[in-house]
Amino acid sequence: LARVWSRARDTLLGHAAAVVAISAEIEAELRRRFGAALNVVRVPNGVALSGAAVGRSKAQLRRELALPDGDIVIYTGRLSRAKGLMTLIEAWVHVARRHRQAHLVLVGGGDRSFDNCEPQLRNLVAEERLQSRVWFVGHVPDVTPYLAASDLFIQCSESEGFGMSLIEALAAGLPCLSTPVGIAPEVIENDRNGWLIPINDAHAATAARA
């Protein structure tokens, strides 16, 4: 079925008047597969944060959300293996030992993903005795206040079609640490608004904010 769908999709794309690509990565793949004859139009996804954090300080938001004091590194999104979260926790083991006031907040759950890794994440956190340094928030209706209460956003994805969570974090004014997937290489400028790190490299994720 997957092969049939792939062939049907490629046939439709090949006859389209134009195809929308939401990132340079997708545009490059379309041009590789279909050549210069395909009319590719770049239209990135937009984002609009809610006003849920307006008028409240970071300290006030942390009290309201029951978040810890200290430095908060946040991830928002599905707790799936493709998001590189096992690598993130491996890196966090070392970060937590060196930075006693650093906390990792994971907003989202794995129950909606075929590659759910939430149980493995929780087991690893328990094995490393990091329960007081890694916070599992679960699904929330609005990530805006959590972003506003944090200090750094991190994304270790192995691949992304776009990366909406990253754009939301940048829109909230957070510096971002991300693998070079999806829209990340287009919006992150090293040492200005964030840092790009290699995929599946726990050491690089640790060293980037040493």
C-alpha positions in Angstrom: 0.0 0.0 0.0 2.8 2.4 0.8 4.4 1.8 -2.6 1.1 2.3 -4.4 0.5 5.5 -2.5 4.0 6.8 -3.2 3.7 6.2 -6.9 0.2 7.8 -7.0 1.5 10.8 -5.1 4.5 11.3 -7.4 2.2 11.1 -10.4 0.0 13.8 -9.0 2.9 16.0 -8.1 4.5 15.6 -11.5 1.3 17.0 -13.1 0.7 19.8 -10.6 0.8 23.4 -11.7 2.7 24.2 -8.6 3.7 22.5 -5.4 4.1 24.2 -2.0 7.2 23.5 0.0 7.3 24.6 3.7 11.1 24.5 4.0 14.2 24.6 1.9 14.9 21.0 2.9 11.5 19.9 1.3 12.1 22.1 -1.7 15.5 20.5 -2.3 14.0 17.0 -2.1 11.2 17.9 -4.5 13.7 19.3 -7.0 15.9 16.3 -6.7 13.0 13.9 -7.4 11.2 15.9 -10.1 13.9 18.2 -11.6 13.6 21.9 -12.6 10.4 21.4 -14.5 8.4 21.2 -11.3 7.2 24.6 -10.1 8.0 24.7 -6.4 6.7 27.7 -4.3 8.1 28.3 -0.9 5.4 29.1 1.7 6.6 28.5 5.3 4.1 27.8 8.1 3.1 30.7 10.2 2.7 30.9 14.0 0.7 33.0 16.3 1.3 32.7 20.1 -1.5 33.3 22.5 -1.5 36.2 24.9 -1.6 33.8 27.9 1.8 35.1 29.3 1.3 38.8 28.7 1.8 41.0 31.8 3.2 38.2 33.9 6.9 37.8 35.0 8.8 34.6 34.5 8.8 34.0 38.2 5.0 34.4 38.4 4.5 32.0 35.5 6.7 29.4 37.1 4.7 29.6 40.3 1.4 29.3 38.4 2.7 26.4 36.3 4.4 24.7 39.3 7.7 24.8 37.5 11.1 24.9 39.4 13.4 27.8 40.0 16.8 27.9 38.3 17.6 27.5 34.6 14.8 25.8 32.6 15.5 24.1 29.3 12.3 23.2 27.5 11.2 20.8 24.8 7.6 20.9 23.4 6.2 18.3 21.1 5.5 14.6 20.9 7.6 12.3 23.0 8.6 10.1 20.1 11.8 8.3 19.2 12.2 10.3 16.0 12.4 13.5 18.0 15.8 12.4 19.4 14.6 12.5 23.0 16.7 9.5 24.1 19.8 11.4 22.9 18.5 14.4 24.8 18.2 12.5 28.1 21.6 11.0 27.6 23.0 14.5 27.2 21.0 15.7 30.2 22.6 13.2 32.5 25.9 15.1 32.0 24.3 18.5 32.1 22.5 17.8 35.4 25.8 16.8 37.0 27.6 20.0 36.0 24.7 22.5 36.4 22.9 21.9 39.7 20.3 24.5 39.0 19.4 23.3 35.5 16.0 21.6 34.9 14.7 20.0 31.7 10.9 20.4 31.1 9.2 18.1 28.6 5.9 19.4 27.4 3.9 16.8 25.5 3.2 13.1 25.6 4.1 10.0 23.6 0.6 8.4 23.5 -0.2 9.9 20.1 2.9 8.6 18.4 3.6 5.2 16.8 7.2 5.5 18.0 6.2 6.5 21.6 9.3 6.6 23.8 7.8 8.1 26.9 8.1 4.9 29.0 11.7 4.5 28.0 12.4 8.2 28.8 10.8 7.9 32.3 12.7 4.7 33.0 16.0 6.3 32.0 15.3 9.3 34.2 14.6 7.0 37.1 17.7 4.9 36.5 19.8 8.1 36.5 17.9 9.5 39.6 17.0 12.6 37.7 13.4 12.8 38.8 14.0 16.2 40.4 15.8 17.5 37.3 13.5 16.3 34.5 9.8 17.4 34.5 7.2 15.5 32.4 4.4 18.0 32.0 2.2 16.0 29.6 -0.2 17.5 27.0 -1.2 21.1 27.5 -3.7 23.3 25.5 -1.3 26.2 25.1 2.5 26.1 25.3 2.9 29.9 25.3 3.2 30.3 29.1 5.6 27.4 29.4 7.9 28.9 26.8 7.7 32.3 28.5 8.7 30.7 31.8 11.8 29.0 30.3 15.3 30.0 29.4 16.3 27.8 26.4 14.5 25.6 23.9 16.0 22.4 22.7 15.1 20.1 19.8 17.1 17.0 18.9 15.0 15.7 16.1 16.3 13.2 13.6 14.1 14.8 10.9 11.3 17.4 10.6 9.0 18.4 7.8 9.0 22.0 9.2 9.5 22.3 13.0 6.6 24.3 14.4 7.7 23.9 18.0 11.0 25.6 17.1 9.2 28.5 15.4 7.0 29.0 18.5 10.0 29.1 20.7 11.8 31.7 18.6 8.6 33.7 18.5 8.5 33.6 22.3 12.0 35.1 22.3 13.9 32.0 23.5 17.4 31.1 22.3 17.1 27.6 20.6 19.4 24.6 20.4 18.4 22.4 17.4 19.6 19.7 15.0 19.8 21.0 11.4 16.5 19.6 10.2 13.4 21.1 8.8 13.3 24.9 9.0 16.1 25.1 11.6 19.0 25.9 9.3 17.0 28.7 7.8 16.0 30.5 11.0 18.9 29.8 13.5 22.0 31.9 13.3 24.7 30.5 15.6 25.5 32.7 18.6 22.7 35.1 17.7 19.4 33.3 18.4 20.6 29.8 18.9 22.9 27.0 18.0 22.8 24.1 15.5 24.1 20.7 16.7 24.6 17.3 14.9 21.9 14.7 14.8 22.2 11.8 17.4 25.2 13.4 19.1 24.7 13.6 22.9 28.2 15.1 23.4 27.5 18.0 21.1 24.2 18.7 22.8 26.0 18.8 26.1 28.9 20.9 24.9 26.8 23.5 23.1 25.7 25.2 26.3 28.7 24.2 28.5 
